[in-house]
Structure formats: C-alpha cells, structure tokens
Amino acid sequence: MTFCKFLLLVLKFPLIFGEYETPDMPFLPFKMESQNTAISGPSPWLIQEFTSKDKCFKTCLQNFTLCGHVQYKEISANRWFCQLYDVIENLFDYLVSQIGETLYSAQHQDLDCSDWKDRGYPIPGTYWIFRNRTKMRTVCNTGNPPWTLIQKRTSAYEFDRSWEEYKNGFGDPETNFWIGNDKIHKLTYGREMQIRFTGEPYSKPKKFCIYTGFYIEGEENKYRLHTGAHTGGSATYAGDWSLHNGSLFSVRSQDNDGWANHNCAVKFKLNGWWLGIVEDGTPYCAELAFNGDWDGQSPDTGPFWKSLDGYKSLKATTMEIRFKEL
C-alpha cells in the first residue's frame, strides 16, 4: 500500500482510543494509525493472546517506557492476538496491508506533579512522574506549581552508595530517598527550574532557601552543577549552596572534587555530592551537603548546612524542584 493510501487512513481514523490512568501509572492516550494494517520488519517485544483488546492496551501502559505501538486482531469474541512494539521511527516505511489487524500508537507525554494536581489528585501525595519516557516515583508537595521531591533524609539510612546507585537512585520517597542523578538531569536540563533546600537542625527551627535556574549536566560531564540564583527564603543561609556552582559530583570511588591532596568524599565522609569549592581564595570540600554519613549530632559527619548550624549533622533534610514559580 502506498504512503498516500496510508495517509488517507490516518486522516480517516484520527480518533483517540482513550486514556488509562491511576496514581501508579501515567495517563496515556492512543491514536489509531490505520485498520487492516500490520507492521512488517521490526520485531515486537510482546506477542500474546488476551481475552480482550483492553488487556493489550493495559499491558502497553504497564510497560510504558517500552511501548510505542499496539497491534491487535480479533480472533473470536474473547480471543485477541496482541503485539507490542517499541517506538518505530519512520513507521509508514514498515506498514503492510493485513486484513483484520488494527494499529495504534501510544502518544507519550511528559507527566509531572502539576499534571496530577490538574487532574484532581490530592497534593501532597506519592506519584509516578515521567520525563523523556523515564519513569520516576516521588512525592509531590504543595506549591504553585507543586514541588517534586528529589532528596529526603529522616534517619540513619545508608547514603554511602556507589556511583551507579547515585546515578539510578535509591530509597523510599516517604522516608529516605535519592531520586537519581540521571533523573535530576532529565528533569532539569534545558528547563527553567527552581530548587528548594529545607534543613532541620536538632536544636533550631528548620529553614529553607530557593534558587532559580538550577540544573545539572549529564553523566558524561560528571553531573556538573549549576546552582541557580537565590530567589526565596532567608538570604542569611543562601551563600553556601551558591559556592558549589560548577562543581562535579563525587563518590568515594570517583574523586571529582578537584583537590589533588585529598578525597573529600572519603576524608570527610561526604560521599555522593558536588564537592570542591573555593571561598575567599581558600579551598573547601563543601558548605552545604545533604548526603553525608549519618552520625547523630556529630560535628564532623552527616548532612549539614554550614550557615544554618555549622558542620553539625542536621535532623532532617529535603531537596525539591519545580518549574519556575508562577
């Protein structure tokens, strides 16, 4: 069948199959590409019979990051032959005429905390969000637009992790959590983002600071940090984070702090952070670091925020991001 004939079919059937959504999965519309048409060439990642075509679509949804196209054929009232494909570039080059087959494409969309709020789901709450087909589970917190949690510490949970673990993320967003450097990159790079730090000392009220223009580069650049400029919260505590601008991410096994005479992640137990700063011409490891080894109120280890409570370990910390405030 020629490209023109396929184009006529697409125009004839531009409908949306519908949207499935739950707080555990994204809302995902499907567009009919054509009827009596099948994909020839690329291999499906799933070939299976279902008792209804809905189960075919739901399987696509449950494997959101893998699923680009749904092809099905009715065999009988309760037998449907289903094939699922990843996204196929130049799809029309691989289409052939096949009686009884129907082809849909998943209309992948980015999904963040604002989308859940706009659809009437309660905020705060724990949700799946999606960026560039990457699936992330996190907490959406109150704000306009809502805040997306990327770090949280409430107890002596182990943050002394490898490069890969910091890359991919670990923990539970309800308690102790790092969303992952790759995800932070995808959520922030090329977007006008804010970040909010909240630190709670053992013996003082908790404080926060907001910075606008925050993002990190990709792994190939060691997740180089761009702190953004202070735009909210007390200016008294704002300077510490700004000193980290341009620093690279370090773990014990990847020393990127720039100081030849020591490894900050090892010497001061600051594994998993953007280390290596200069203040008034003097080199330091960090002035704000939320992922250090937890050791109660020890003055030398744990998450700290220097201008808030010196180098004493904080009782609790969070880091949250969002689009620039409306």
CORCOR-V224796 format. One record per residue. N is the residue number from 0. SS is DSSP state (h for helix, s for strand, l for the rest). OMEGA is omega in degrees with one decimal (999 if undefined). D_FIRST is the distance of its C-alpha to the first C-alpha in Angstrom with 1 decimal. Layout:
# CORCOR-V224796
N_SS_OMEGA_D_FIRST ; N_SS_OMEGA_D_FIRST
This chain:
# CORCOR-V224796
0_l_-176.1_0.0 ; 1_l_178.4_3.8 ; 2_h_-178.0_6.7 ; 3_h_178.6_8.3 ; 4_h_177.2_6.4 ; 5_h_-179.7_7.1 ; 6_h_177.6_10.4 ; 7_h_178.1_11.2 ; 8_h_179.2_10.9 ; 9_h_-179.9_13.2 ; 10_h_-179.3_15.5 ; 11_h_-176.8_15.7 ; 12_l_-177.6_16.7 ; 13_l_-170.6_18.8 ; 14_l_173.6_21.5 ; 15_s_-179.7_23.6 ; 16_s_-177.2_24.1 ; 17_s_-179.6_27.7 ; 18_s_169.0_30.1 ; 19_s_173.4_32.2 ; 20_s_169.4_35.3 ; 21_s_176.5_38.7 ; 22_l_179.8_41.2 ; 23_l_-177.8_40.1 ; 24_s_-178.9_36.4 ; 25_s_166.6_34.5 ; 26_s_-171.1_32.9 ; 27_s_176.5_29.2 ; 28_s_177.6_26.6 ; 29_s_178.1_23.1 ; 30_s_175.5_20.2 ; 31_s_175.7_17.3 ; 32_s_-179.9_14.0 ; 33_s_174.1_11.8 ; 34_s_-179.0_12.3 ; 35_s_-176.4_10.9 ; 36_s_179.7_9.3 ; 37_s_175.6_11.2 ; 38_s_179.1_12.3 ; 39_l_-179.8_12.4 ; 40_l_178.9_15.2 ; 41_l_-178.3_17.7 ; 42_l_174.8_20.3 ; 43_l_175.4_21.3 ; 44_l_173.9_25.0 ; 45_s_171.0_25.5 ; 46_s_-173.8_24.4 ; 47_s_172.2_26.6 ; 48_s_176.1_27.2 ; 49_s_179.4_28.8 ; 50_l_175.6_30.6 ; 51_l_178.3_28.6 ; 52_h_177.6_25.6 ; 53_h_-179.8_28.1 ; 54_h_176.0_29.4 ; 55_h_179.5_26.1 ; 56_h_-179.5_26.1 ; 57_h_176.2_29.8 ; 58_h_174.5_29.4 ; 59_h_-179.3_27.0 ; 60_h_-179.1_29.7 ; 61_h_176.6_32.5 ; 62_l_-170.0_30.8 ; 63_l_-173.9_30.0 ; 64_l_-178.4_30.2 ; 65_l_-164.4_27.8 ; 66_l_177.1_25.1 ; 67_l_-175.0_22.1 ; 68_s_179.4_19.4 ; 69_s_177.1_19.8 ; 70_s_-178.6_17.6 ; 71_s_178.6_19.2 ; 72_s_178.0_19.2 ; 73_s_177.0_22.1 ; 74_s_174.1_23.9 ; 75_s_-174.6_26.9 ; 76_l_-178.4_28.9 ; 77_l_176.0_30.2 ; 78_s_-178.8_27.8 ; 79_s_179.8_24.7 ; 80_s_-171.5_22.8 ; 81_s_172.7_22.4 ; 82_s_-179.7_21.0 ; 83_s_-176.4_22.0 ; 84_s_167.6_20.9 ; 85_l_178.2_22.7 ; 86_l_-179.4_21.3 ; 87_l_175.5_18.3 ; 88_l_-179.3_18.3 ; 89_l_-174.3_15.1 ; 90_h_-173.9_13.3 ; 91_h_177.1_9.9 ; 92_h_-173.9_10.2 ; 93_h_-178.1_10.6 ; 94_s_176.9_8.0 ; 95_s_177.8_6.5 ; 96_s_178.9_6.4 ; 97_s_-175.7_10.2 ; 98_s_175.3_12.5 ; 99_s_-179.4_15.4 ; 100_s_175.8_14.4 ; 101_s_-174.2_15.1 ; 102_s_174.5_14.9 ; 103_s_172.2_17.7 ; 104_s_175.7_19.0 ; 105_s_-179.9_22.8 ; 106_s_-174.3_24.3 ; 107_l_-178.8_27.0 ; 108_l_168.3_30.2 ; 109_l_-175.3_33.6 ; 110_s_179.8_36.3 ; 111_l_-175.5_40.0 ; 112_h_178.9_43.3 ; 113_h_179.9_42.9 ; 114_h_177.7_39.8 ; 115_h_178.6_41.6 ; 116_h_-178.5_44.5 ; 117_h_179.4_42.5 ; 118_l_172.5_41.0 ; 119_l_177.9_44.6 ; 120_l_-174.6_45.2 ; 121_l_174.7_48.8 ; 122_l_7.3_49.8 ; 123_l_178.4_51.3 ; 124_s_-180.0_49.2 ; 125_s_-173.6_47.3 ; 126_s_165.5_43.5 ; 127_s_170.8_40.4 ; 128_s_-174.4_39.2 ; 129_s_175.4_36.1 ; 130_s_-178.4_35.6 ; 131_l_178.0_32.7 ; 132_l_172.6_31.6 ; 133_s_-174.8_35.1 ; 134_s_-177.1_36.9 ; 135_s_175.3_40.6 ; 136_s_-176.4_43.2 ; 137_s_176.1_46.1 ; 138_s_172.5_48.6 ; 139_s_-176.6_47.9 ; 140_s_-175.5_51.3 ; 141_l_177.0_52.7 ; 142_l_177.6_52.1 ; 143_l_0.0_50.3 ; 144_l_-177.7_47.8 ; 145_l_176.4_48.4 ; 146_s_177.1_49.4 ; 147_s_-177.3_47.4 ; 148_s_174.3_49.7 ; 149_s_178.2_49.2 ; 150_s_175.6_52.7 ; 151_s_174.7_55.4 ; 152_s_179.0_58.7 ; 153_l_-176.0_61.2 ; 154_l_-174.5_62.9 ; 155_l_175.6_63.5 ; 156_l_-172.9_59.9 ; 157_l_174.6_59.1 ; 158_l_177.2_57.4 ; 159_l_-169.5_58.4 ; 160_l_-179.5_54.9 ; 161_l_175.9_53.0 ; 162_h_-178.2_50.6 ; 163_h_179.7_47.6 ; 164_h_175.7_48.9 ; 165_h_176.4_49.5 ; 166_h_-172.0_46.0 ; 167_h_-179.2_44.3 ; 168_l_-179.1_46.9 ; 169_s_174.5_49.3 ; 170_s_-176.5_51.5 ; 171_l_-177.0_51.3 ; 172_l_177.5_50.8 ; 173_l_-173.9_53.5 ; 174_l_-179.1_56.2 ; 175_l_-161.2_55.7 ; 176_s_165.9_52.4 ; 177_s_-172.3_50.6 ; 178_l_178.9_47.0 ; 179_l_-176.8_46.1 ; 180_h_177.7_46.1 ; 181_h_-179.7_42.3 ; 182_h_177.2_41.8 ; 183_h_177.3_44.5 ; 184_h_-177.9_42.8 ; 185_h_-178.6_39.4 ; 186_h_-171.5_41.3 ; 187_h_-171.9_43.4 ; 188_l_179.0_42.0 ; 189_l_-178.9_40.8 ; 190_l_178.5_42.1 ; 191_l_-171.4_45.4 ; 192_s_170.8_47.0 ; 193_s_172.7_50.4 ; 194_s_178.3_52.2 ; 195_s_174.7_55.2 ; 196_s_173.3_57.7 ; 197_s_178.5_60.1 ; 198_s_-179.7_63.1 ; 199_s_176.3_65.7 ; 200_l_177.2_69.0 ; 201_l_-171.2_71.3 ; 202_l_179.9_74.1 ; 203_l_175.1_72.6 ; 204_l_177.7_70.1 ; 205_l_-178.7_66.5 ; 206_s_177.4_65.0 ; 207_s_171.3_61.7 ; 208_s_178.7_60.3 ; 209_s_177.9_57.0 ; 210_s_-179.9_55.4 ; 211_s_-176.9_52.6 ; 212_l_-179.2_50.2 ; 213_l_167.3_50.0 ; 214_s_172.8_47.3 ; 215_s_176.7_47.1 ; 216_l_-175.8_45.2 ; 217_l_-176.6_43.1 ; 218_h_-178.8_44.4 ; 219_h_176.7_44.3 ; 220_h_176.7_47.0 ; 221_l_178.3_49.0 ; 222_l_-180.0_48.0 ; 223_l_-172.3_50.2 ; 224_s_169.5_51.6 ; 225_s_-168.4_51.6 ; 226_l_-170.6_54.1 ; 227_l_-178.1_53.7 ; 228_s_-179.1_56.7 ; 229_s_-178.6_59.0 ; 230_s_-179.0_58.3 ; 231_s_-175.7_59.7 ; 232_s_-174.8_62.4 ; 233_l_176.7_65.8 ; 234_h_-179.7_66.2 ; 235_h_-174.1_68.9 ; 236_h_-168.5_66.3 ; 237_l_-169.5_63.6 ; 238_h_-173.8_64.5 ; 239_h_-178.5_64.0 ; 240_h_-177.2_60.2 ; 241_h_179.9_60.0 ; 242_l_-177.1_61.8 ; 243_l_-176.8_58.9 ; 244_l_179.7_56.6 ; 245_l_-178.6_54.9 ; 246_l_-178.8_55.9 ; 247_s_-179.6_53.7 ; 248_s_-178.9_53.2 ; 249_s_164.6_55.5 ; 250_s_-176.6_56.1 ; 251_l_-174.1_58.9 ; 252_l_176.5_56.8 ; 253_s_-177.0_55.3 ; 254_l_-178.8_58.1 ; 255_l_-174.6_56.6 ; 256_l_175.4_59.6 ; 257_l_-179.8_60.7 ; 258_l_-174.0_64.3 ; 259_l_-171.0_65.5 ; 260_l_175.4_68.5 ; 261_l_177.8_66.9 ; 262_l_-175.6_63.8 ; 263_h_-177.4_63.9 ; 264_h_179.7_61.6 ; 265_h_-172.2_64.2 ; 266_h_-176.7_67.5 ; 267_l_176.1_67.1 ; 268_l_-177.6_64.6 ; 269_l_-176.9_62.0 ; 270_l_174.6_59.0 ; 271_l_-179.4_55.6 ; 272_s_176.7_56.2 ; 273_s_-168.8_56.0 ; 274_s_178.3_59.3 ; 275_l_-178.6_61.5 ; 276_s_176.1_62.9 ; 277_s_177.0_65.7 ; 278_s_-178.8_68.2 ; 279_l_177.4_70.9 ; 280_l_-178.3_70.5 ; 281_s_179.2_70.8 ; 282_s_174.7_68.0 ; 283_s_175.1_67.2 ; 284_l_-175.8_64.6 ; 285_l_172.1_63.7 ; 286_l_173.5_65.1 ; 287_s_-179.4_62.6 ; 288_s_-172.9_60.9 ; 289_l_-175.7_59.6 ; 290_l_-179.4_58.5 ; 291_l_179.9_61.9 ; 292_l_-179.7_63.5 ; 293_l_-179.5_64.9 ; 294_l_179.3_68.7 ; 295_l_-178.6_70.2 ; 296_l_177.6_72.2 ; 297_l_-178.5_72.7 ; 298_l_-171.8_73.2 ; 299_l_-179.9_71.3 ; 300_l_177.9_68.1 ; 301_l_176.3_65.5 ; 302_l_-177.8_63.3 ; 303_s_177.1_65.4 ; 304_s_-165.8_65.5 ; 305_h_-175.5_68.4 ; 306_h_178.5_69.4 ; 307_h_-178.1_69.0 ; 308_h_179.3_71.2 ; 309_l_178.9_71.8 ; 310_l_177.0_70.4 ; 311_l_177.9_71.1 ; 312_l_177.4_68.3 ; 313_l_179.7_66.7 ; 314_l_-178.3_66.5 ; 315_s_178.6_62.9 ; 316_s_167.6_60.1 ; 317_s_169.4_56.7 ; 318_s_-178.0_54.1 ; 319_s_178.9_51.5 ; 320_s_174.5_48.9 ; 321_s_169.4_47.1 ; 322_s_178.2_45.7 ; 323_l_-175.7_48.4 ; 324_l_-178.4_50.6 ; 325_l_999_49.8
